[in-house]
């Protein structure tokens, strides 16, 4: 993909939280195809999941690249990942999260990386939850991607340098 000098560029991040070792070369090849150049990612062990690796990288490319990256990455259903595309002049930001158990979550973001929920989606959630406060809470969590965040938090926080701490709710 060739970028003209006068074309706007977007930037973002890819966080591969866990991927089987066998996928490493395939992921680099597929992501390199989207970005337009070969990748040599620094993969490290993912201590939360035996046999899995993690990697992250920043990217700069044409607007819409974040969606193309998320699409190519979700081909491997055993992965956990996040892709962000930053908001810029005249362009909303976006964030994609994927887990094998929950599938893909996609949300618009503002310049600070906060999830933005449109007025129409909020109105629909309110209409669906009339007289059901718990249903409204569940619907808002879904719109914000709360369960994806909770699942990915364990993988985000794990690193080679530090031990994994499992917290359990008691009582």
trRosetta pair geometry for C-beta under 8 A, 3 or more apart (Angstrom, degrees):
i j d omega theta_ij theta_ji phi_ij phi_ji
1 34 7.9 -3 -6 175 137 33
1 35 7.7 -143 39 141 119 21
1 36 4.0 -101 44 -83 84 122
1 61 6.9 53 94 -160 138 114
1 62 6.6 -106 158 0 134 123
2 36 7.4 161 -60 -152 34 143
3 7 5.4 -133 -169 68 78 130
3 9 6.6 36 -162 -89 148 100
3 36 7.9 -177 -24 42 95 172
3 61 7.0 -148 -67 -150 131 55
3 62 6.1 -167 -103 -60 100 89
4 7 4.4 101 59 -16 85 108
7 62 6.5 -33 151 -110 131 92
8 62 7.8 88 85 -143 67 59
8 63 6.1 20 96 -30 110 113
8 88 7.1 156 178 114 124 143
8 89 7.4 -134 -131 65 135 101
8 91 7.5 161 137 -24 149 141
9 60 5.4 25 167 179 128 94
9 61 6.7 167 -152 98 88 6
9 62 6.9 -73 -121 -89 55 32
9 63 7.8 175 -163 -43 18 68
10 60 7.3 178 89 -148 41 53
10 61 6.5 -25 60 72 83 57
10 62 6.7 21 18 134 98 21
10 63 4.5 111 -34 -95 125 56
10 64 7.4 145 12 11 150 41
10 65 6.0 -177 69 27 119 105
10 66 7.0 -89 130 -20 140 101
10 85 5.4 6 163 -164 134 102
10 86 6.7 172 -170 52 81 77
10 88 6.3 -143 -113 -1 72 139
10 91 6.9 -104 -95 124 110 158
11 58 6.7 8 -177 179 104 97
11 59 6.5 176 -149 91 60 52
11 60 4.5 -18 -98 -99 92 76
11 61 7.9 122 -94 18 48 54
11 85 7.7 147 87 -149 26 58
11 86 5.4 0 75 23 76 122
12 58 7.4 177 96 -153 31 62
12 59 5.8 -12 62 58 73 93
12 65 7.3 -174 27 86 122 102
12 66 5.0 55 13 -85 170 111
12 69 7.9 -162 85 31 132 151
12 83 6.6 51 138 174 135 73
12 84 4.4 -167 -161 97 103 65
12 85 4.2 -62 -65 -97 143 42
12 86 5.5 -169 -84 -13 71 75
13 56 6.5 4 -178 -174 103 103
13 57 7.2 172 -151 91 64 34
13 58 5.5 -38 -98 -102 73 61
13 59 7.3 162 -97 15 23 80
13 82 7.6 16 102 106 97 96
13 83 7.4 -174 91 -149 53 42
13 84 4.9 21 45 43 84 107
14 31 7.0 163 120 -139 179 139
14 56 6.4 -180 92 -147 58 57
14 57 5.6 0 53 56 98 77
14 59 6.5 45 -12 -14 103 119
14 69 5.9 -115 -89 169 123 142
14 73 7.5 175 -152 -65 120 149
14 81 6.8 -10 -173 -173 83 117
14 82 7.5 169 -154 89 41 55
14 83 5.2 -6 -108 -108 75 79
14 84 8.0 -155 -70 24 38 65
15 54 7.9 -7 -180 -169 73 99
15 56 4.7 -3 -110 -107 63 107
15 81 6.2 162 88 -158 60 66
15 82 4.4 9 52 52 108 95
15 83 7.7 -158 26 -71 67 38
15 156 7.4 16 165 -108 147 86
16 19 5.3 -22 172 -19 121 122
16 27 6.9 54 -105 -178 156 154
16 41 7.9 31 26 179 134 160
16 53 7.6 18 117 107 119 80
16 54 5.9 176 99 -151 76 52
16 55 4.8 16 50 54 115 78
16 56 6.8 -162 24 -74 67 54
16 73 7.5 -145 -98 -144 97 130
16 79 6.6 -56 -152 -163 92 120
16 80 7.7 115 -171 81 51 56
16 81 4.9 -24 -111 -104 54 106
17 46 7.0 89 157 -124 55 136
17 54 5.7 -15 -159 -121 26 109
17 79 7.9 122 54 175 73 75
17 80 4.2 -53 69 102 113 103
17 81 6.0 -170 10 -90 82 40
17 82 7.1 61 -31 -3 110 88
17 152 5.9 -146 -58 -148 169 90
17 155 3.7 66 175 138 123 135
17 156 6.4 -52 -116 -65 120 57
18 46 4.7 158 -106 152 85 175
18 48 7.0 -89 -77 73 132 106
18 49 4.9 53 -143 38 141 143
18 52 4.1 4 -160 168 93 146
18 53 7.4 131 -146 63 46 32
18 54 6.2 -31 -79 -78 46 87
18 79 6.5 174 89 -151 62 52
18 80 4.6 37 39 33 93 105
18 155 5.6 -98 -26 -135 106 134
19 23 4.8 -104 169 72 109 130
19 24 7.0 135 110 -75 122 59
19 27 6.2 10 -179 -50 164 153
19 52 6.2 129 55 -159 26 87
19 53 5.6 -39 65 62 83 82
19 54 7.5 137 17 -89 83 39
19 55 7.8 -36 26 17 125 97
19 76 6.7 44 -138 117 102 146
19 78 7.3 105 -140 99 52 88
19 79 4.6 3 -97 -111 84 99
19 80 7.8 -140 -57 34 62 58
19 81 7.7 27 -58 -59 105 107
20 23 5.0 94 67 -3 81 104
20 51 6.4 -3 -134 135 73 101
20 52 6.2 -58 -85 -106 38 69
20 53 7.8 30 142 16 10 86
20 76 7.9 -138 29 178 97 127
20 78 5.6 20 -20 105 111 138
20 79 7.9 -101 5 -74 72 72
21 24 6.0 -20 -170 -24 47 114
21 51 6.1 -94 -10 179 107 74
21 52 7.4 -145 -38 -118 69 23
21 53 5.8 98 -91 -21 63 114
22 26 8.0 20 135 6 65 119
23 26 5.2 -74 -160 52 59 112
23 27 5.3 61 145 -30 92 106
23 76 5.3 70 -134 -137 145 157
23 78 7.6 -172 -37 67 145 109
23 79 7.0 -121 105 -68 168 111
24 27 6.1 -61 -150 33 22 109
24 28 6.6 16 158 -13 61 108
24 41 7.9 -142 -162 63 88 116
24 43 5.9 -33 -128 -67 122 162
24 53 6.3 25 -84 48 107 154
25 28 5.8 -56 -148 38 32 110
25 29 6.2 32 155 -19 66 108
26 29 5.8 -56 -147 37 29 111
26 30 6.2 24 158 -15 65 110
26 76 7.4 125 103 -67 127 132
27 30 6.0 -60 -144 40 27 106
27 31 5.9 19 162 -11 66 112
27 41 7.8 -35 105 16 112 148
27 73 7.2 43 -137 -118 97 80
27 76 7.0 -54 -79 0 96 151
27 79 7.9 121 -95 -92 130 148
28 31 6.1 -58 -138 44 25 104
28 32 5.9 30 159 -23 62 113
28 38 7.5 33 159 -170 102 69
28 39 4.6 -142 -155 75 87 106
28 40 7.3 48 -149 -91 138 29
28 41 5.9 -143 -95 4 105 106
29 32 5.8 -58 -146 37 24 114
29 33 6.6 30 153 -24 60 104
30 33 5.7 -52 -156 28 31 115
30 34 7.0 26 150 -14 62 102
30 72 4.7 176 159 168 115 124
30 73 7.5 156 108 -75 130 51
30 75 7.2 -131 -149 36 165 141
31 34 5.7 -53 -155 35 39 110
31 35 6.1 27 153 -11 71 111
31 39 5.8 -2 91 -6 109 152
31 69 6.4 41 -129 -134 87 92
31 72 6.6 168 -80 99 54 135
31 73 7.2 36 -78 -71 100 93
32 35 5.8 -59 -136 46 32 105
32 36 7.7 -112 174 48 56 15
32 37 6.1 -91 -157 98 87 33
32 38 4.9 16 -145 -120 144 33
32 39 4.6 -140 -72 -4 98 90
33 36 7.8 37 -179 -72 23 31
33 72 7.5 173 69 -128 108 159
34 61 7.7 106 139 120 78 176
34 65 6.5 124 158 -158 103 86
34 68 4.8 166 -145 126 119 114
34 69 5.4 157 122 -81 160 67
34 72 5.6 -139 -47 3 132 150
35 39 7.0 84 41 -58 145 108
35 59 5.7 -115 -113 -140 115 123
35 61 5.8 -134 -139 -64 61 141
35 65 7.2 71 -100 -164 57 130
35 69 7.8 46 -57 -86 83 108
36 61 6.6 150 7 -122 116 120
39 57 7.2 -147 -147 8 124 175
41 55 4.2 44 164 -171 130 150
41 57 6.0 -104 -114 -40 97 129
42 55 6.3 153 75 -131 50 97
43 53 4.4 4 -175 178 113 135
43 54 7.1 142 -154 67 66 33
43 55 4.8 -51 -96 -65 63 113
44 53 6.7 142 71 -157 28 80
44 54 5.8 -30 65 62 80 85
44 55 7.2 140 15 -79 70 62
44 159 7.8 19 112 -156 145 68
44 160 5.4 -96 173 -35 129 126
45 52 7.6 98 -164 83 58 54
45 53 6.3 -64 -106 -108 32 62
45 54 7.6 16 117 16 17 88
45 160 6.1 96 56 -90 91 102
46 49 5.1 3 107 47 117 88
46 52 4.1 -40 50 100 126 100
46 53 5.9 157 -14 -143 96 7
46 54 4.4 109 -78 -31 98 103
46 155 6.7 -6 -160 -146 121 92
46 158 6.4 74 -167 100 68 131
47 158 5.0 -150 56 179 95 120
47 159 7.4 4 11 81 120 11
47 160 6.8 152 -38 -95 115 45
47 163 7.9 -127 139 -145 157 38
47 164 5.4 -167 112 -35 115 118
48 52 7.7 -38 72 61 74 131
48 154 5.6 123 -132 141 150 100
48 155 5.5 -119 45 -98 154 64
48 158 4.5 -139 -34 -38 104 167
48 164 5.6 142 -85 -113 76 151
49 52 3.9 24 95 14 111 137
49 155 7.6 -3 -9 -105 112 104
54 155 7.3 168 -98 178 132 97
54 158 7.9 154 -24 87 157 99
59 65 6.6 -134 126 126 131 138
59 69 7.3 165 31 -70 164 151
61 65 4.0 91 84 -71 121 161
62 65 5.7 125 66 -46 63 104
63 85 7.6 98 -147 179 61 135
63 88 7.8 -123 -95 46 109 128
63 91 5.7 -120 -127 -128 134 152
64 67 5.5 -46 -168 35 64 113
64 68 6.4 62 138 -19 79 102
64 85 7.9 48 -77 -134 9 165
65 68 5.5 -57 -149 40 40 111
65 69 6.1 43 152 -23 71 104
65 85 6.8 149 66 -105 74 122
66 69 5.7 -53 -148 35 30 112
66 70 6.4 28 155 -17 65 105
66 83 5.2 154 -162 143 82 110
66 84 6.5 -64 -130 131 133 20
66 85 3.0 -109 -25 -45 147 116
66 94 5.5 156 102 75 145 111
66 96 6.9 161 159 1 97 113
67 70 5.8 -53 -146 37 31 110
67 71 6.3 34 154 -22 64 107
67 85 7.4 -35 -25 -18 68 147
67 94 7.0 4 -60 102 85 157
67 96 7.5 128 -108 -44 49 139
68 71 5.6 -54 -148 35 31 115
68 72 6.5 24 158 -14 65 106
69 72 6.1 -59 -147 39 29 103
69 73 6.1 23 158 -16 66 112
69 83 4.9 164 99 -134 117 148
70 73 5.9 -60 -142 40 28 109
70 74 6.3 24 163 -21 65 109
70 81 7.9 -176 -122 103 67 116
70 83 4.5 -135 -68 38 89 143
70 96 3.7 9 -112 90 145 168
70 98 7.1 154 -158 -34 89 122
70 104 7.0 98 168 -139 115 125
70 106 7.5 109 147 -97 164 103
71 74 6.4 -59 -146 31 24 105
71 75 7.9 47 148 -39 53 89
72 75 6.0 -29 -175 -8 42 118
73 76 6.9 -60 -177 35 51 94
73 79 6.5 -104 172 92 91 153
73 81 5.2 -73 158 63 144 158
73 83 6.9 164 21 -45 146 126
73 98 6.8 171 112 31 108 152
74 77 7.4 39 178 -90 63 56
74 79 7.7 -134 -112 63 38 115
74 81 8.0 -132 -72 50 65 118
74 98 5.1 -151 -99 -120 97 156
74 104 5.7 -21 -106 -71 152 117
76 79 4.7 65 100 -14 104 116
77 100 5.6 86 159 -121 76 89
78 100 5.8 13 -123 -83 34 134
79 98 6.8 36 98 104 91 119
79 100 7.4 136 53 -56 33 92
80 98 6.6 -170 -142 95 41 70
80 99 5.1 16 -117 -110 95 69
80 100 7.0 -71 -68 -12 80 81
80 151 7.5 -137 -136 130 133 106
80 152 6.2 174 171 -108 121 86
80 155 5.6 139 101 4 144 176
81 97 7.6 -172 96 -147 47 45
81 98 5.3 8 53 50 78 104
82 95 6.7 -12 -169 -171 101 92
82 96 6.7 160 -155 85 51 57
82 97 5.1 -11 -103 -102 85 72
82 98 7.6 -175 -77 19 41 70
82 152 6.7 77 -47 -159 115 158
83 95 7.3 166 85 -153 52 46
83 96 4.6 3 52 53 96 106
84 93 7.1 0 -176 179 89 108
84 94 7.2 169 -154 89 49 53
84 95 5.0 -10 -106 -105 79 79
84 96 7.8 -162 -73 25 38 66
84 109 7.2 -15 -148 21 98 158
84 113 7.1 -13 -147 -129 142 100
85 93 5.9 -179 95 -155 64 63
85 94 4.7 15 48 49 103 91
85 95 7.8 -154 26 -69 63 43
86 93 5.2 -42 -167 -113 26 113
86 111 7.6 45 -177 -137 88 56
86 113 7.9 -47 -117 -80 75 81
87 91 6.3 178 -156 99 54 71
87 92 5.6 -40 -114 -163 96 31
87 93 3.4 -72 -45 -34 77 96
87 109 6.3 -135 -38 98 106 81
87 110 6.0 -32 -18 -179 158 29
87 111 4.6 -99 71 -82 127 59
88 91 4.7 12 58 55 83 112
88 93 7.8 107 -13 -72 61 80
92 108 5.0 -28 163 -154 136 107
92 109 7.2 136 168 56 84 49
92 110 7.9 -53 -149 -96 79 40
92 116 7.4 -108 -154 48 119 142
93 108 6.9 109 76 -175 58 59
93 109 3.7 -56 96 76 111 95
93 110 6.5 -26 32 65 118 4
93 111 6.9 151 -21 -85 130 33
93 113 6.9 -84 123 -101 158 45
94 106 6.9 -8 -172 -169 107 87
94 107 7.1 160 -153 86 62 42
94 108 6.0 -43 -99 -113 70 44
94 109 6.0 -175 -82 13 13 93
95 106 7.5 165 86 -150 49 45
95 107 5.4 -14 59 62 92 89
95 109 5.2 72 -17 -40 104 129
95 113 7.4 75 -60 -162 132 77
95 115 7.0 -85 41 -89 129 84
95 145 7.7 -108 102 7 116 168
96 104 6.3 -23 -165 -161 99 100
96 105 7.0 156 -156 81 49 53
96 106 5.2 -9 -104 -102 80 76
97 104 7.3 145 79 -155 47 49
97 105 4.6 -7 57 55 95 104
97 145 5.8 111 30 -168 137 135
97 148 4.1 111 109 161 140 139
97 149 7.3 -76 -118 -62 171 56
97 152 6.2 -100 -157 -33 121 150
98 102 8.0 -172 -160 79 39 86
98 103 6.9 -56 -140 164 76 31
98 104 5.0 -19 -97 -97 90 67
98 105 7.5 -170 -74 20 44 68
98 148 8.0 1 -55 -144 10 123
99 102 4.7 44 63 35 107 97
99 103 7.4 -16 62 18 62 20
99 148 6.1 -174 -5 -133 117 78
99 151 5.1 12 -94 111 164 146
99 152 6.7 -132 -68 -61 115 87
101 151 7.0 -157 52 -125 122 158
102 105 7.0 -6 130 -37 120 105
102 147 6.2 166 -104 113 151 113
102 148 5.8 -145 94 -86 153 82
102 151 6.8 -178 -3 11 131 157
105 145 4.4 124 150 -116 149 106
105 148 4.6 -114 13 -35 146 157
107 115 4.5 -19 151 -135 143 104
107 116 7.4 150 166 44 92 55
107 117 7.7 -41 -150 -77 108 71
107 143 7.6 105 -110 168 116 58
107 144 7.4 47 -110 -145 157 29
107 145 5.7 -103 -24 -27 138 126
108 115 7.2 98 74 -160 54 59
108 116 4.6 -57 101 62 102 101
108 117 7.9 160 52 -78 101 29
108 118 7.5 65 30 -45 141 90
109 112 8.0 -130 170 72 96 52
109 113 5.4 -14 -178 -150 134 33
109 114 6.2 144 -154 69 79 33
109 115 6.0 -50 -97 -95 73 38
109 116 6.2 151 -122 0 17 93
110 113 7.2 -51 67 16 64 17
110 114 5.0 -4 35 55 107 90
110 116 5.3 107 -44 -54 88 118
115 143 7.7 146 147 136 134 75
115 144 5.3 143 78 -139 155 66
115 145 6.5 -178 -89 19 153 110
117 121 5.2 -113 -178 83 89 126
117 122 5.7 105 126 -57 113 94
117 140 7.9 -61 -63 -141 174 73
117 143 5.0 49 -114 155 131 129
117 144 7.0 -58 -52 -72 126 70
118 121 4.7 93 60 7 83 102
118 122 7.1 -149 97 -4 44 87
119 122 5.8 -59 -150 38 32 110
119 123 6.2 33 154 -21 67 107
120 123 5.6 -51 -144 36 33 113
120 124 6.4 35 155 -20 64 104
121 124 5.7 -51 -147 35 32 112
121 125 6.4 35 152 -20 63 104
121 143 6.0 135 149 -127 127 133
122 125 5.6 -53 -148 36 33 112
122 126 6.4 34 152 -19 65 105
122 143 7.9 104 -80 -170 62 175
123 126 5.7 -55 -150 36 31 112
123 127 6.3 30 153 -19 66 107
124 127 5.7 -55 -146 38 32 111
124 128 6.2 30 156 -18 66 108
125 128 5.9 -56 -144 38 28 110
125 129 6.2 2 162 0 63 118
125 136 6.2 97 154 -138 96 70
125 139 4.1 164 -143 130 103 135
125 140 6.2 100 175 -65 155 68
125 143 6.6 -61 -68 -33 144 139
126 129 6.2 -77 -144 49 24 96
126 130 7.5 59 156 -67 61 68
126 136 6.8 34 -105 -118 48 115
127 130 6.5 -11 -161 -37 34 101
128 135 6.7 -131 124 146 88 123
128 136 8.0 149 81 -88 82 64
128 139 6.2 132 79 -87 128 156
129 132 4.6 -117 -162 72 69 94
129 133 7.2 90 164 -97 117 17
129 135 4.0 -175 -120 96 95 103
129 136 3.6 154 128 -62 164 78
129 139 6.0 -130 -46 8 129 138
132 135 3.6 25 124 16 121 121
132 136 6.6 147 96 -19 72 81
133 136 5.6 -53 -151 34 37 113
133 137 6.4 40 151 -20 68 103
134 137 5.5 -51 -151 35 35 115
134 138 6.4 36 151 -18 66 105
135 138 5.7 -53 -148 38 32 112
135 139 6.2 32 154 -20 66 107
136 139 5.7 -55 -144 38 30 111
136 140 6.3 29 157 -18 65 106
137 140 6.0 -57 -147 37 27 108
137 141 6.4 30 153 -19 62 107
138 141 5.7 -55 -150 36 30 114
138 142 6.5 32 151 -21 64 105
139 142 5.6 -52 -151 34 33 114
139 143 6.5 32 152 -18 65 104
140 143 5.6 -51 -146 37 35 111
140 144 6.2 24 157 -10 67 111
141 144 6.0 -65 -144 46 27 104
141 146 3.9 -63 -160 28 85 137
141 147 6.6 71 152 -27 111 85
142 145 7.7 35 -179 -70 28 32
142 146 7.5 -55 -54 27 24 93
142 147 7.6 -1 -97 9 56 110
144 149 8.0 -37 130 -6 89 132
145 148 4.5 -45 -177 42 90 119
145 149 5.8 98 121 -27 88 95
146 149 5.6 -57 -149 36 31 112
146 150 6.3 31 155 -20 67 105
147 150 5.5 -48 -144 34 35 114
147 151 6.5 33 157 -16 65 104
148 151 6.0 -58 -150 39 30 107
148 152 6.1 17 158 -9 67 114
149 152 6.0 -65 -140 46 27 103
149 153 6.1 45 158 -44 65 99
150 153 5.8 -38 -148 8 27 119
151 154 7.1 -55 -180 21 36 105
151 155 7.8 13 140 2 64 110
152 155 5.4 -65 -159 47 53 108
152 156 5.7 58 145 -30 83 104
153 156 5.5 -51 -139 33 32 114
153 157 6.2 21 166 -12 65 111
154 157 6.5 -67 -151 40 22 103
154 158 6.6 24 156 -28 60 110
154 164 7.5 47 -172 -158 87 114
154 166 7.9 23 -129 -108 117 73
155 158 6.0 -51 -144 24 32 112
157 164 7.7 115 103 -128 96 73
158 162 7.6 -151 -151 79 41 90
158 164 4.9 -2 -111 -94 104 104
159 162 5.2 51 61 31 94 91
